[in-house]
Amino acid sequence: MLKNVMGLVLAVLILLSGCVVNIPAPKLRIITEDNPPYNFTDEKGTITGQSTEIVRQILRKTGSDASIELMPWSQGYELAQKEPGAVLYSTTRLPSRENLFKWVGPIGFDDNYFYTRRGSDLVINSLDDAKKLKSIAVYKDDSNQVFLSGQGFTNLDINENDTQCIQKLVNGQVEAWLGPALGMPFVAYRAGINPAEITAAKYAVRNDFYIAFNKEVPDGTVQAWQKALDELKKEDSAGGMSYYQKIITSYALPQYADSSVSRDTVIQLVNQTAADIVADAPGAIAKINAQQPPYLDKQNPALYVYVFDNKVVEVANADNPAVVGRNFKGVPDMAGKLFRDNIVSGALADGTGWEDYVFTMPGQIGLFYKSVYYKLVTGSDGKQYVVCSGCYISKSE
């Protein structure tokens, strides 16, 4: 009897040895932070940016099904270490982090400088000079804090984000800030600060960005992502660049559209909408927010109308009704221009006009030049409204 049982066990083991047992990989949870131009949320609430587009292309190539979450860096960094299946980008690969994650990359880089206030007489020629400063603002737990702490700095003023850092610098609460070169203008504009108010005093360190995987993610998954990234760096795209290079440059500099609707079409839509508001303001605004034609062109979703009041509060938007009620006064585009403030002030002063700005384009990678036509009207309810519609600026203009 025992002999028969042992024979059966042996037969089962032999059978199993010839089979591949597929153990499902943990579901990926992809995390990033708000750090333009690499990762940020556009006005529709979509997470985009240079690194995000690279990650999305890797997801497409590997056939992975995962959404992307945006959260504060320190929270995402902790989750990526503790949660199986967690993935964090854009993460600087440092010696102190090497054994905490599995890595894919690099997916980008940025140079970092010590910044001082414009007109400051501080001289920073070396790290030793920087150590003598009273205080240097840094972003909590990010690579710049790790770098300076590793160099023995004890004068760090630690903040929840780079926006707080640059605000403290301009307000005179710290003497310097260690921050990114490419990201600096975005940080400044989001803080309501003109980038010209600060000066790059001394180059400090280059950060190479990677995708960091929780160590429980199977090696096969990590290797597949690295392979997909390597293919992106080799794939040709228009203009003689690789697809990877195209993504990088698309967020470094705004670009022109290949084609766009005519300016006459935009003017006609604004004039028609303005007439509808004069005749029946509540009804027209309700139809715009219900995304009814002609206020949103179903064949060309880039053609739509939106409406401000005279305080730069958005009262209607046929493309994204979720922004209705938001006050956009002082909110810049991704290049730092207060184009909405300019639209409303221009309308109040001149009645009509055009304003250029930078915006994302549906279905396209990167930032694009766009122009909006606006018109001031008084609605049937006696209120002032600024009716707007725009078109992307094409290469032929």
C-alpha positions as CSV (number, residue, x, y, z in Angstrom):
1,M,0.0,0.0,0.0
2,L,2.7,2.5,1.0
3,K,4.6,1.6,-2.1
4,N,1.5,2.4,-4.3
5,V,1.0,5.8,-2.5
6,M,4.7,6.7,-3.0
7,G,4.4,5.8,-6.6
8,L,1.4,8.0,-7.0
9,V,3.1,10.9,-5.4
10,L,6.1,10.4,-7.6
11,A,3.9,10.3,-10.7
12,V,2.2,13.6,-9.7
13,L,5.6,15.3,-9.1
14,I,6.9,14.1,-12.5
15,L,3.7,15.4,-14.1
16,L,4.0,18.8,-12.4
17,S,7.6,19.1,-13.3
18,G,6.6,19.3,-16.9
19,C,4.0,22.0,-16.3
20,V,4.5,25.8,-16.1
21,V,2.5,27.1,-13.2
22,N,1.5,30.7,-13.8
23,I,1.3,32.6,-10.5
24,P,-0.4,35.9,-11.2
25,A,1.7,39.0,-10.7
26,P,0.5,41.5,-8.2
27,K,-1.7,44.2,-9.7
28,L,0.4,47.3,-10.3
29,R,-0.5,50.6,-8.5
30,I,1.3,53.4,-10.2
31,I,2.0,56.5,-8.2
32,T,3.5,59.9,-9.0
33,E,3.6,63.4,-7.5
34,D,2.7,66.9,-8.8
35,N,6.0,68.0,-10.3
36,P,5.7,69.8,-13.7
37,P,6.7,69.4,-16.4
38,Y,7.4,65.7,-15.5
39,N,4.1,64.8,-13.8
40,F,1.2,67.1,-13.3
41,T,-2.6,67.3,-13.6
42,D,-4.1,69.4,-16.4
43,E,-7.3,71.4,-16.1
44,K,-9.4,68.4,-17.0
45,G,-7.9,66.5,-14.1
46,T,-5.9,64.2,-16.3
47,I,-2.4,63.3,-15.1
48,T,0.0,64.2,-17.8
49,G,3.6,65.4,-18.3
50,Q,6.9,64.2,-19.7
51,S,7.5,61.2,-17.5
52,T,3.8,60.3,-17.4
53,E,3.7,60.0,-21.2
54,I,6.7,57.7,-21.1
55,V,5.0,55.5,-18.5
56,R,1.8,55.4,-20.5
57,Q,3.7,54.3,-23.6
58,I,5.4,51.5,-21.5
59,L,2.0,50.4,-20.3
60,R,0.8,50.3,-23.9
61,K,3.8,48.3,-25.0
62,T,3.6,45.8,-22.2
63,G,-0.1,45.4,-22.3
64,S,-0.4,46.4,-18.6
65,D,-3.7,47.6,-17.2
66,A,-3.1,50.1,-14.5
67,S,-4.3,53.6,-13.6
68,I,-2.0,56.4,-12.4
69,E,-2.5,58.1,-9.0
70,L,-1.1,61.5,-7.9
71,M,-0.3,62.1,-4.3
72,P,2.3,63.9,-2.1
73,W,5.8,62.6,-2.7
74,S,6.4,61.4,0.9
75,Q,3.2,59.4,0.9
76,G,3.9,57.8,-2.5
77,Y,7.5,57.1,-1.5
78,E,6.4,55.2,1.6
79,L,3.7,53.3,-0.2
80,A,6.1,52.2,-2.9
81,Q,8.3,50.6,-0.3
82,K,5.5,48.8,1.6
83,E,2.8,47.9,-0.9
84,P,3.4,44.9,-3.2
85,G,2.7,46.0,-6.8
86,A,3.4,49.7,-6.1
87,V,5.3,51.7,-8.7
88,L,6.6,55.2,-8.2
89,Y,7.9,57.7,-10.8
90,S,9.8,60.1,-11.4
91,T,12.2,58.8,-8.7
92,T,15.8,59.8,-8.5
93,R,18.0,56.7,-8.2
94,L,20.4,57.3,-5.2
95,P,22.8,55.0,-3.5
96,S,20.7,55.2,-0.3
97,R,17.7,54.0,-2.3
98,E,19.3,51.4,-4.5
99,N,18.3,48.4,-2.4
100,L,14.8,49.7,-1.6
101,F,13.4,49.2,-5.1
102,K,13.7,47.5,-8.4
103,W,14.5,50.0,-11.1
104,V,13.6,50.9,-14.7
105,G,15.2,53.9,-16.5
106,P,16.4,56.4,-16.8
107,I,13.2,58.2,-18.1
108,G,14.6,61.8,-17.8
109,F,16.8,64.1,-15.8
110,D,17.1,67.6,-14.4
111,D,19.9,69.8,-13.1
112,N,19.6,71.4,-9.7
113,Y,20.9,74.7,-8.6
114,F,21.1,76.8,-5.4
115,Y,18.8,79.7,-6.0
116,T,19.0,83.1,-4.3
117,R,16.8,86.2,-4.4
118,R,17.4,88.6,-7.3
119,G,19.9,91.2,-6.1
120,S,21.2,89.1,-3.3
121,D,24.9,89.6,-2.5
122,L,25.4,86.0,-1.4
123,V,28.3,84.2,-3.1
124,I,28.0,80.4,-3.4
125,N,31.0,79.0,-5.2
126,S,31.1,75.6,-3.6
127,L,29.1,73.3,-1.3
128,D,31.2,74.6,1.6
129,D,30.0,78.1,0.9
130,A,26.4,76.8,0.9
131,K,27.0,75.1,4.3
132,K,27.8,78.5,5.8
133,L,24.4,79.9,4.9
134,K,21.8,80.4,7.6
135,S,19.1,78.3,5.9
136,I,18.5,76.5,2.6
137,A,14.9,75.5,1.7
138,V,14.4,71.9,0.5
139,Y,11.5,69.7,-0.4
140,K,10.9,67.0,2.3
141,D,12.3,63.6,1.5
142,D,13.1,64.4,-2.1
143,S,16.5,63.7,-3.7
144,N,17.8,67.3,-3.0
145,Q,17.3,66.9,0.7
146,V,18.9,63.4,0.6
147,F,21.8,64.8,-1.3
148,L,22.5,67.7,1.0
149,S,22.0,65.6,4.2
150,G,24.5,63.1,2.8
151,Q,26.9,66.0,2.3
152,G,26.7,66.9,6.0
153,F,24.4,70.0,5.7
154,T,22.7,70.9,9.0
155,N,21.1,74.2,7.8
156,L,18.2,72.7,5.9
157,D,14.7,74.3,6.1
158,I,12.4,71.3,5.2
159,N,9.1,72.0,3.4
160,E,6.2,70.0,2.1
161,N,6.8,71.0,-1.5
162,D,9.0,73.2,-3.7
163,T,6.2,75.9,-3.9
164,Q,6.7,76.5,-0.2
165,C,10.5,76.6,-0.7
166,I,10.4,79.3,-3.4
167,Q,7.8,81.4,-1.5
168,K,10.1,81.4,1.6
169,L,13.1,82.4,-0.6
170,V,11.3,85.4,-2.1
171,N,9.8,86.4,1.3
172,G,13.3,86.4,2.8
173,Q,12.6,83.5,5.2
174,V,15.5,81.5,3.8
175,E,18.7,82.5,2.1
176,A,18.7,79.9,-0.7
177,W,16.6,77.1,-2.2
178,L,18.0,74.0,-3.9
179,G,15.6,73.3,-6.8
180,P,15.3,72.0,-10.4
181,A,16.4,74.0,-13.5
182,L,13.7,72.8,-15.9
183,G,11.0,72.7,-13.3
184,M,11.8,76.0,-11.7
185,P,9.6,78.3,-13.9
186,F,6.6,76.0,-13.3
187,V,7.2,76.0,-9.5
188,A,7.6,79.8,-9.6
189,Y,4.4,80.5,-11.5
190,R,2.4,78.1,-9.4
191,A,3.6,80.1,-6.4
192,G,2.5,83.4,-8.0
193,I,6.2,84.4,-8.4
194,N,7.9,85.8,-11.5
195,P,10.9,83.5,-12.2
196,A,13.0,86.6,-12.7
197,E,12.8,87.2,-9.0
198,I,15.3,84.5,-8.3
199,T,18.8,83.7,-9.6
200,A,20.6,80.5,-10.1
201,A,23.7,81.0,-8.0
202,K,25.5,77.7,-8.2
203,Y,25.0,74.3,-9.9
204,A,24.7,71.6,-7.3
205,V,23.7,68.2,-8.7
206,R,22.1,66.3,-11.6
207,N,19.1,64.0,-10.8
208,D,18.4,61.1,-13.2
209,F,14.8,60.0,-13.0
210,Y,13.7,56.3,-12.9
211,I,10.6,54.2,-12.3
212,A,10.9,52.5,-8.9
213,F,9.1,49.2,-8.3
214,N,8.3,47.6,-5.0
215,K,10.6,44.7,-4.5
216,E,7.8,42.2,-4.6
217,V,7.1,43.0,-8.2
218,P,8.3,40.0,-10.3
219,D,11.6,40.5,-12.1
220,G,9.9,39.5,-15.3
221,T,7.6,42.5,-15.1
222,V,10.5,44.9,-14.4
223,Q,12.5,43.5,-17.3
224,A,9.5,43.9,-19.6
225,W,9.2,47.5,-18.6
226,Q,12.9,48.1,-19.2
227,K,12.7,46.5,-22.6
228,A,9.7,48.6,-23.6
229,L,11.6,51.8,-22.5
230,D,14.6,50.8,-24.5
231,E,12.4,50.3,-27.5
232,L,10.9,53.8,-27.1
233,K,14.4,55.2,-27.1
234,K,15.1,53.5,-30.5
235,E,11.8,53.9,-32.2
236,D,11.8,56.6,-34.9
237,S,9.3,59.4,-35.0
238,A,8.8,62.4,-37.2
239,G,11.7,64.8,-37.4
240,G,14.4,62.2,-37.0
241,M,14.0,61.8,-33.3
242,S,13.2,58.7,-31.3
243,Y,9.7,58.5,-29.8
244,Y,11.4,59.0,-26.4
245,Q,13.1,62.1,-27.5
246,K,9.9,63.4,-29.0
247,I,8.2,63.1,-25.6
248,I,11.1,64.8,-23.8
249,T,11.2,67.8,-26.2
250,S,7.4,68.1,-26.4
251,Y,7.3,69.1,-22.7
252,A,10.5,71.1,-22.8
253,L,9.2,73.5,-25.4
254,P,5.7,74.3,-26.6
255,Q,5.0,73.3,-30.2
256,Y,2.8,74.3,-33.1
257,A,-0.2,72.2,-34.3
258,D,-0.1,70.5,-37.7
259,S,-3.5,71.9,-38.5
260,S,-6.4,73.7,-36.7
261,V,-9.8,75.2,-37.2
262,S,-9.8,78.7,-38.8
263,R,-9.9,81.8,-36.8
264,D,-13.1,82.8,-38.7
265,T,-14.8,79.6,-37.4
266,V,-13.8,80.6,-33.9
267,I,-15.1,84.1,-34.3
268,Q,-18.4,82.9,-35.7
269,L,-18.9,80.5,-32.7
270,V,-18.2,83.2,-30.2
271,N,-20.5,85.7,-31.9
272,Q,-23.3,83.1,-32.1
273,T,-22.9,82.2,-28.4
274,A,-22.7,85.9,-27.4
275,A,-26.1,86.5,-29.2
276,D,-27.6,83.5,-27.4
277,I,-26.5,84.9,-24.0
278,V,-27.9,88.3,-24.8
279,A,-31.2,86.7,-25.7
280,D,-31.4,84.1,-22.9
281,A,-28.4,84.0,-20.6
282,P,-29.6,81.2,-18.2
283,G,-30.7,79.1,-21.0
284,A,-27.6,79.5,-23.1
285,I,-25.3,78.8,-20.1
286,A,-27.2,75.7,-19.2
287,K,-26.9,74.4,-22.8
288,I,-23.2,75.1,-22.8
289,N,-22.6,73.2,-19.6
290,A,-24.8,70.4,-21.0
291,Q,-22.2,70.2,-23.9
292,Q,-24.9,70.7,-26.5
293,P,-24.1,71.8,-30.1
294,P,-23.1,74.2,-31.4
295,Y,-21.2,75.1,-28.2
296,L,-19.2,71.8,-28.5
297,D,-18.3,70.5,-31.9
298,K,-18.7,66.7,-31.7
299,Q,-16.7,66.2,-34.8
300,N,-13.9,68.4,-33.5
301,P,-13.8,68.4,-29.7
302,A,-11.1,71.1,-29.7
303,L,-13.7,73.6,-30.8
304,Y,-15.8,74.7,-27.9
305,V,-16.9,77.7,-26.0
306,Y,-16.4,78.8,-22.4
307,V,-17.5,81.8,-20.5
308,F,-16.1,84.0,-17.6
309,D,-17.8,86.6,-15.5
310,N,-16.1,89.9,-15.0
311,K,-14.2,88.5,-11.9
312,V,-12.5,85.7,-13.9
313,V,-14.9,83.0,-12.5
314,E,-15.8,80.4,-15.1
315,V,-19.5,80.2,-15.4
316,A,-19.8,77.9,-18.4
317,N,-17.5,75.4,-20.3
318,A,-18.7,73.1,-23.0
319,D,-15.5,71.0,-22.9
320,N,-15.1,70.6,-19.2
321,P,-18.2,71.5,-17.1
322,A,-16.3,70.4,-13.9
323,V,-14.4,73.7,-13.8
324,V,-17.6,75.8,-13.7
325,G,-17.6,78.0,-10.6
326,R,-13.8,78.1,-10.3
327,N,-12.1,81.4,-9.9
328,F,-9.1,81.4,-12.4
329,K,-7.8,84.9,-11.4
330,G,-4.0,84.6,-11.0
331,V,-3.9,81.0,-12.4
332,P,-1.3,80.8,-15.2
333,D,-0.9,78.5,-18.1
334,M,2.0,76.0,-18.1
335,A,4.3,78.7,-19.5
336,G,3.3,81.0,-16.7
337,K,1.1,83.5,-18.6
338,L,-2.0,84.8,-16.8
339,F,-4.0,84.5,-20.0
340,R,-7.4,84.3,-18.3
341,D,-6.8,87.5,-16.4
342,N,-5.6,89.1,-19.7
343,I,-8.8,87.9,-21.5
344,V,-11.2,89.4,-19.0
345,S,-9.2,92.7,-18.6
346,G,-8.9,92.9,-22.4
347,A,-12.6,92.3,-22.8
348,L,-13.5,94.9,-20.2
349,A,-11.2,97.5,-21.9
350,D,-11.7,96.8,-25.6
351,G,-14.7,94.5,-25.9
352,T,-13.1,91.9,-28.1
353,G,-9.6,90.6,-28.9
354,W,-7.2,87.6,-29.1
355,E,-5.0,86.2,-26.5
356,D,-2.2,83.6,-27.0
357,Y,-1.3,81.0,-24.4
358,V,0.0,77.4,-24.0
359,F,-2.3,74.4,-23.5
360,T,-2.4,70.6,-23.9
361,M,-4.1,69.2,-27.0
362,P,-6.6,66.3,-26.8
363,G,-4.9,63.1,-28.0
364,Q,-1.5,64.7,-28.4
365,I,1.7,64.6,-26.4
366,G,3.1,67.8,-25.0
367,L,2.3,71.5,-24.8
368,F,0.9,73.5,-27.8
369,Y,0.5,77.2,-28.7
370,K,-3.2,78.2,-28.7
371,S,-5.0,81.4,-29.3
372,V,-8.4,82.4,-27.9
373,Y,-10.9,85.0,-29.3
374,Y,-13.0,86.7,-26.6
375,K,-16.0,89.0,-26.6
376,L,-17.7,91.0,-23.8
377,V,-21.5,90.9,-23.7
378,T,-24.3,91.9,-21.3
379,G,-26.7,89.0,-20.9
380,S,-30.4,89.0,-20.6
381,D,-30.0,88.9,-16.8
382,G,-28.0,92.2,-16.9
383,K,-24.7,90.5,-16.0
384,Q,-21.4,90.9,-17.9
385,Y,-20.0,87.8,-19.6
386,V,-16.8,87.2,-21.5
387,V,-17.4,84.6,-24.2
388,C,-14.4,82.7,-25.4
389,S,-13.4,80.0,-28.0
390,G,-9.9,79.1,-29.2
391,C,-7.9,77.4,-31.9
392,Y,-4.4,75.8,-31.8
393,I,-1.8,77.8,-33.7
394,S,-0.7,75.9,-36.7
395,K,2.7,75.9,-38.5
396,S,1.2,77.6,-41.5
397,E,0.2,80.8,-39.6
